[in-house]
């Protein structure tokens, strides 16, 4: 099960270490599950109110290409603040 990790924080007023913290949580989960992490995607200081973010776009492209099987993120609101894109 090839795993990708996605991490994001919203604004330049937050800590850049937030990405590292999120990735650390996800890496621990992937290890527990036995999933090799093939790629880490991130969007520092970009709001979750839009999907026009380079990291999430690259993640979606990798998903469409079939190069990953599962995506880990610290919480669903890292993907989007809107439930519709999360469901899609």
Buried (B, 14 or more C-beta within 10 A) or exposed (E): EBBBBBBBBBEEEEEEEBBEEBBBBBBEBBEEEEBEBEBBBBBBBBBBEEEEBEBBEBBBEBBEEEEBEBBBBBEEBBBBBEEEBBEE
